[in-house]
Amino acid sequence: MEYTTLNNGIKMPMAGIGTFLLTPDQAESAVLEALKDGYRLIDTANAYVNEKAVGRAMKKSGLTREDIFLETKIWPSFYMQEDAVEKTLERLDTDYIDLLLIHQPAGNYIAGYKLMEKAYKEGEVKAIGLSNFNKEQIEEILSICEVKPAVLQTEVHPYYQENDMKEFLKEQGMFIQAWYPLGHGDAGLLNEPVFAKLGEKYKKSSAQIILRWHIQAGNIVIPGSKNPEHIKDNFDVFDFTLDDEEMAEIAALDRNKRYYTSTSELLKKYAEMVPPVDTQE
């Protein structure tokens, strides 16, 4: 396992498991499997409607709470709720969250950020950050915040490397965290010849080569899976190192190709959507 140190001194694992699109049963099984395999970072969100299952898996794992780095995200329709963080803690059945993010730049996200700052000051949250924000929106947060965001979670993969954003974040003392680190399962990406070549050299899969590239490039990764073999393989990336030439070969794949594009209509929809968090199993 490799770690990075956030701008407030908190240590964060460079690789974890994501639980996007997993049902409660799938999330509980996947998190249990991941923790058994050595993962220590878990990513969930209000909107995934599986936080209770993640909390159960943490308890069942036998690990101490301090051994696990728990990350979740507040959904826009809860930004104005004073008890949104407390309710999130209740669902996760934990006393604190290691990293809490604003999930979308929708609705009153300034109020949402202030809510996180309050939770941070009260010790309910160890670090705070943003998800799916662009540079201008991040600058807006930086202009009003008392506690600087530590992480931006956003789309990053070899076809969409976000180098300008990473440079900006570095100047602000922030880290980038990649969702869709494998390009949303794009066969075109996974079948790029460079990954087959490096996979043969290091006896690794294309996915493992890509995840290793991310980590060496400074990107925190949270690949999601419900398949026990994939979960195990996605964490088996710490026993080899790509050289500078190999890193450059992968960097040359950048096409500025996104799989997710935010629109004003989509953000308006997010602000109005209320995830059924209270009825989850």
C-alpha positions as CSV (number, residue, x, y, z in Angstrom):
1,M,0.0,0.0,0.0
2,E,1.1,3.5,-0.7
3,Y,-0.1,6.7,1.0
4,T,-0.1,10.4,0.4
5,T,-0.4,13.1,3.0
6,L,-3.2,15.6,2.6
7,N,-2.8,19.4,3.1
8,N,-3.8,19.1,6.8
9,G,-1.4,16.2,7.6
10,I,-3.9,13.4,7.3
11,K,-2.6,10.2,5.6
12,M,-4.7,8.8,2.8
13,P,-4.3,5.6,0.9
14,M,-3.5,6.0,-2.9
15,A,-5.9,3.2,-3.8
16,G,-9.3,2.1,-2.6
17,I,-12.6,0.6,-3.7
18,G,-15.5,2.6,-5.1
19,T,-19.2,1.6,-4.5
20,F,-20.9,3.6,-7.2
21,L,-23.9,1.6,-8.7
22,L,-23.6,-1.2,-6.1
23,T,-26.8,-2.4,-4.3
24,P,-26.5,-2.6,-0.5
25,D,-25.8,-6.3,-0.7
26,Q,-23.2,-5.9,-3.4
27,A,-21.6,-3.0,-1.6
28,E,-21.4,-4.9,1.7
29,S,-19.8,-8.0,0.0
30,A,-17.4,-5.9,-2.1
31,V,-16.2,-3.8,0.9
32,L,-15.7,-6.9,3.0
33,E,-13.7,-8.5,0.2
34,A,-11.7,-5.4,-0.3
35,L,-10.8,-5.0,3.3
36,K,-9.8,-8.7,3.4
37,D,-7.5,-8.1,0.4
38,G,-5.7,-5.3,2.1
39,Y,-7.7,-2.2,0.9
40,R,-8.1,0.5,3.6
41,L,-9.8,3.3,1.6
42,I,-13.6,3.0,0.9
43,D,-15.6,5.5,-1.2
44,T,-19.3,5.8,-1.0
45,A,-21.9,8.6,-1.1
46,N,-25.4,9.7,0.0
47,A,-26.6,9.2,-3.5
48,Y,-25.3,5.6,-3.8
49,V,-27.8,4.7,-1.2
50,N,-25.5,2.0,0.2
51,E,-23.9,3.8,3.2
52,K,-25.6,1.5,5.7
53,A,-24.2,-1.5,3.9
54,V,-20.7,0.0,3.9
55,G,-20.9,0.7,7.6
56,R,-22.0,-3.0,8.2
57,A,-19.0,-4.2,6.2
58,M,-16.6,-2.1,8.2
59,K,-18.0,-3.6,11.4
60,K,-17.9,-7.1,10.1
61,S,-14.3,-6.8,8.8
62,G,-12.9,-7.1,12.3
63,L,-10.6,-4.1,11.6
64,T,-10.5,-1.1,14.0
65,R,-12.1,2.1,12.8
66,E,-8.7,3.7,12.8
67,D,-7.5,1.2,10.2
68,I,-10.0,2.3,7.6
69,F,-10.1,5.5,5.6
70,L,-13.8,6.2,5.0
71,E,-14.8,8.7,2.3
72,T,-18.4,9.8,1.5
73,K,-20.2,12.6,-0.3
74,I,-23.0,14.9,0.6
75,W,-25.7,15.2,-2.1
76,P,-27.0,18.7,-3.3
77,S,-30.5,18.3,-1.9
78,F,-29.0,17.9,1.6
79,Y,-26.7,21.0,1.5
80,M,-29.2,23.1,3.4
81,Q,-29.9,20.5,6.1
82,E,-28.1,21.3,9.3
83,D,-28.1,17.7,10.4
84,A,-27.0,16.2,7.0
85,V,-23.5,15.2,8.3
86,E,-25.0,13.7,11.5
87,K,-27.5,11.7,9.5
88,T,-24.6,10.5,7.3
89,L,-22.6,9.4,10.3
90,E,-25.7,7.5,11.6
91,R,-26.1,5.6,8.4
92,L,-22.5,4.7,8.3
93,D,-22.6,3.8,12.0
94,T,-19.4,5.6,12.8
95,D,-18.2,8.6,14.9
96,Y,-16.3,10.3,12.1
97,I,-15.7,10.4,8.4
98,D,-12.1,10.6,7.1
99,L,-12.9,12.5,4.0
100,L,-16.2,14.2,3.2
101,L,-16.9,15.7,-0.2
102,I,-19.4,18.0,-1.8
103,H,-20.8,15.6,-4.5
104,Q,-21.8,18.1,-7.2
105,P,-21.6,21.8,-7.9
106,A,-25.4,22.0,-7.9
107,G,-27.8,23.8,-5.6
108,N,-26.4,25.9,-2.8
109,Y,-23.0,24.3,-2.7
110,I,-21.6,27.1,-0.7
111,A,-24.0,26.2,2.1
112,G,-22.9,22.6,1.7
113,Y,-19.3,23.5,2.0
114,K,-19.9,25.6,5.1
115,L,-21.7,22.6,6.5
116,M,-18.6,20.5,6.0
117,E,-16.4,23.1,7.5
118,K,-18.5,23.1,10.7
119,A,-18.3,19.3,10.9
120,Y,-14.5,19.5,10.4
121,K,-14.1,22.0,13.2
122,E,-16.3,19.8,15.4
123,G,-14.1,16.7,14.7
124,E,-16.8,14.8,12.9
125,V,-14.8,14.9,9.7
126,K,-11.0,14.6,9.3
127,A,-10.7,16.3,5.9
128,I,-13.0,17.9,3.3
129,G,-13.0,18.2,-0.4
130,L,-14.9,18.6,-3.7
131,S,-16.3,16.3,-6.4
132,N,-17.0,17.2,-10.1
133,F,-16.0,20.9,-9.6
134,N,-14.3,22.8,-12.4
135,K,-11.5,25.3,-11.9
136,E,-13.8,28.3,-11.6
137,Q,-16.0,26.6,-9.1
138,I,-13.0,25.5,-7.1
139,E,-11.7,29.1,-7.1
140,E,-15.1,30.2,-5.8
141,I,-14.8,27.8,-2.9
142,L,-11.2,28.9,-2.2
143,S,-12.3,32.5,-2.1
144,I,-14.8,31.9,0.8
145,C,-13.5,28.9,2.7
146,E,-12.0,28.8,6.1
147,V,-10.8,25.2,5.7
148,K,-9.2,24.5,2.3
149,P,-10.4,21.5,0.4
150,A,-7.9,18.7,0.3
151,V,-9.1,16.6,-2.6
152,L,-10.9,16.9,-5.9
153,Q,-12.6,13.7,-7.0
154,T,-13.2,13.8,-10.7
155,E,-13.0,11.9,-14.0
156,V,-9.4,11.0,-14.8
157,H,-8.0,8.2,-16.9
158,P,-5.3,7.8,-19.7
159,Y,-7.7,9.2,-22.3
160,Y,-8.6,12.2,-20.0
161,Q,-5.6,13.1,-17.9
162,E,-6.6,16.5,-16.5
163,N,-3.0,17.8,-16.5
164,D,-3.9,21.5,-16.3
165,M,-6.3,20.8,-13.5
166,K,-3.6,18.8,-11.7
167,E,-1.2,21.7,-12.0
168,F,-3.8,24.1,-10.6
169,L,-4.6,21.7,-7.7
170,K,-0.9,21.3,-6.9
171,E,-0.6,25.0,-6.5
172,Q,-3.5,24.9,-4.1
173,G,-2.1,22.0,-2.1
174,M,-4.9,19.7,-3.3
175,F,-4.8,16.1,-4.6
176,I,-6.8,14.7,-7.5
177,Q,-8.8,11.5,-7.1
178,A,-9.9,9.5,-10.1
179,W,-13.3,8.0,-10.6
180,Y,-13.6,6.0,-13.8
181,P,-9.8,5.4,-13.5
182,L,-10.2,2.6,-16.1
183,G,-12.1,4.7,-18.5
184,H,-15.6,3.4,-17.8
185,G,-14.6,0.0,-19.0
186,D,-13.9,1.3,-22.5
187,A,-12.5,-1.7,-24.5
188,G,-10.6,0.7,-26.8
189,L,-8.6,2.0,-23.8
190,L,-8.0,-1.3,-22.2
191,N,-6.9,-2.8,-25.5
192,E,-4.3,-0.1,-26.3
193,P,-1.1,-1.9,-27.4
194,V,1.0,-0.2,-24.8
195,F,-0.9,-1.9,-22.0
196,A,-0.6,-5.3,-23.6
197,K,3.2,-4.8,-24.0
198,L,3.7,-3.6,-20.5
199,G,1.3,-6.3,-19.2
200,E,3.5,-9.0,-20.7
201,K,6.6,-7.4,-19.3
202,Y,5.3,-7.1,-15.7
203,K,2.9,-10.1,-15.8
204,K,0.0,-7.8,-15.1
205,S,-3.4,-7.0,-16.8
206,S,-4.1,-3.8,-18.7
207,A,-6.3,-2.6,-15.8
208,Q,-3.4,-3.2,-13.3
209,I,-1.0,-1.3,-15.6
210,I,-3.4,1.6,-15.8
211,L,-3.9,1.7,-12.0
212,R,-0.2,1.6,-11.5
213,W,0.2,4.6,-13.9
214,H,-2.4,6.5,-12.0
215,I,-0.7,6.0,-8.6
216,Q,2.8,6.9,-10.0
217,A,1.2,10.0,-11.6
218,G,-0.1,11.1,-8.2
219,N,-3.8,10.2,-8.8
220,I,-5.7,8.5,-6.0
221,V,-7.8,5.7,-7.5
222,I,-11.1,4.1,-6.5
223,P,-12.0,1.5,-9.1
224,G,-15.4,-0.1,-8.4
225,S,-16.2,-3.7,-8.7
226,K,-18.5,-6.4,-7.2
227,N,-16.3,-9.2,-8.7
228,P,-14.0,-10.7,-6.0
229,E,-11.3,-11.5,-8.5
230,H,-11.3,-8.0,-10.0
231,I,-11.3,-6.5,-6.5
232,K,-8.2,-8.5,-5.6
233,D,-6.5,-7.8,-8.9
234,N,-7.2,-4.0,-8.7
235,F,-5.2,-3.9,-5.5
236,D,-2.3,-6.0,-6.7
237,V,-0.4,-3.0,-8.1
238,F,2.2,-2.3,-5.5
239,D,4.9,-4.8,-6.5
240,F,6.2,-3.2,-9.6
241,T,7.1,0.3,-10.9
242,L,6.8,1.7,-14.4
243,D,9.9,3.5,-15.6
244,D,9.9,7.1,-17.0
245,E,9.7,6.0,-20.6
246,E,6.7,3.8,-19.9
247,M,4.9,6.6,-17.9
248,A,5.5,8.9,-20.9
249,E,4.1,6.3,-23.3
250,I,0.9,6.2,-21.4
251,A,0.8,10.0,-21.0
252,A,0.9,10.2,-24.8
253,L,-2.6,8.5,-24.9
254,D,-4.3,11.6,-23.7
255,R,-7.2,12.5,-26.0
256,N,-9.2,14.9,-23.8
257,K,-12.0,12.3,-24.0
258,R,-14.6,12.3,-21.3
259,Y,-17.3,9.7,-20.5
260,Y,-19.3,12.1,-18.3
261,T,-20.1,15.7,-19.1
262,S,-21.9,18.0,-16.7
263,T,-24.5,20.4,-18.0
264,S,-26.6,23.1,-16.3
265,E,-29.7,21.0,-17.0
266,L,-28.1,18.0,-15.3
267,L,-27.0,20.1,-12.3
268,K,-30.5,21.5,-11.9
269,K,-31.8,17.9,-11.9
270,Y,-29.3,16.9,-9.3
271,A,-30.3,19.8,-7.0
272,E,-33.9,18.6,-7.1
273,M,-33.3,14.9,-6.8
274,V,-33.6,13.5,-3.2
275,P,-31.9,10.1,-2.8
276,P,-34.0,7.6,-0.7
277,V,-31.4,7.5,2.0
278,D,-33.8,6.7,4.8
279,T,-35.2,3.6,3.2
280,Q,-32.0,1.9,2.3
281,E,-31.3,-1.6,3.7
